[in-house]
Amino acid sequence: MLRRLHKCGLGFLVLVPVFVTFGCGGSGGSTQLRVLAASPDETNVQVLVDNTAVGSPLAYQANTGYLPVHSGNREFAIEAVGTTTNLVPNQATLSLDNDTETTVILAGFSSSLQGLVLTDNNTTPASNTVNVRIVNAAPGLQAVDVYIVPPGTSLSSVEPNITNLAFAQASEYKNLNVGTSTNYQVYFTQVGTPFTYLDTGPISFTSGQNRTIVGLNSTSGGSYTFVTLKDLN
């Protein structure tokens, strides 16, 4: 049950492992893979590609950075450190195109893990702009509206940039104007009203960057946090 939503967008893997081939063996050209550990109650995990461990074990909110892998159909697993059980069970195959960048996010509570498969956009944006993508990977949240606004903006005076973004979904990249350096603030709110679940505080962006902002549950429960993934520059 692998669902994949292509460029500029979102991929989605439900309760199955995703598959990639790392630099040892296999055929095909080169591509880039990144994995983010985003399950708030799971232990440290190890990523395996074609049955070979890649990168270091990941604590919650950590990511591998981009890893060079072979393109094509790859076998992939995420295991709790010290175990051999795939946390996204029933091995599947992820088809990785040549010369692309893919992010896999291990999301959800440990009782119902999911793997989101995102096709990243690493094309340089136009001068004095940035591209920002938002992911709802907080299992404690339902669908949210998302505002990406300059600090100090009253949310009641503007419309959300993204509406009704469900858990385990990603938005398209939003192209935002910046100067030499500009701050934006991201809010996850209740759908239809600016009641705020998550406020990132000011995030600094510089012209030419692509970024993915991932909303997460905090480990303490009942509150929310985020990580920023550097897609480009």
Secondary structure, 3 states (H helix, E strand, C coil): CEEECCCCCCEEECCCCCCCEECCCCCCCEEEEEEEEECCCCCCEEEEECCEEEEEEECCCCECCCEEEECEEECEEEEECCCCCECCCCCCCEEECCCCEEEEEEECCHHHCEEEEEECCCCCCCCCEEEEEEEECCCCCCCEEEEEECCCCCHHHCCCCEEEECCCEECCCEEEECCCEEEEEEEEEECCCCCEEEEEEEEEEECCCEEEEEEEECCCCCCEEEEEEEEEC
